[in-house]
Amino acid sequence: MVIPLMKQAADELGADEQARLRYAAAWGPSTPRAVDARRDVRAVLAHAPCGDRPAVPSSRVMDAELVVSELVTNALRHAPGPCALTLRLSGTELSISLYDTSPDAPVVQPPDRCRVGGHGLRLVHSVSDRVVVTPRDDGKEITAHLRLVASDEAGTLDRTVLSAPRADRTRQTS
């Protein structure tokens, strides 16, 4: 069993006085496991109804597990050093941030049913409301934002279409 270098979870009061839940874990090179990250995101989302937040629908829990699993797996495959996961639950939005030491921006591959691999980032974009890539001096941080409640009476979630990244230093793709 791999034990992260650092783990923390805390309820914080934001400017609007609504409690936010924040969780962080950092791992050394080659030690993170996607299964641990999925378990951690499930635990954070299970805590949602303990505050003023509604319970998270199981479909969104599965979406969050998919996002965290893909981001951790990509860090293991493409980044040479340590990585860190931060989960922030605020109101009805979950932000999943993964820092890794690779300076290379992730690339969403075009769909190809014959290709083995290379589909994970497309999946992250398809279940997230917004994905932001922020370059850092020693790597990058990828943050996926997931709205956790239905946006209309029909109970469906709006999905944004993938678009080309902006040219500025912080890139946001939808």
BELZI-V392821 format. One record per run of one state. SS is the DSSP state (A for helix, B for strand, O for the rest). FROM is the first residue (numbers start at 1). LEN is the number of residues. If there is no record, write none. Layout:
# BELZI-V392821
((SS;FROM;LEN) (SS;FROM;LEN))
This chain:
# BELZI-V392821
((O;1;5) (B;6;8) (O;14;5) (B;19;9) (O;28;6) (A;34;13) (O;47;1) (A;48;3) (O;51;7) (A;58;21) (O;79;4) (B;83;8) (O;91;2) (B;93;8) (O;101;19) (A;120;8) (O;128;2) (B;130;7) (O;137;2) (B;139;9) (O;148;22) (B;170;4) (O;174;1))
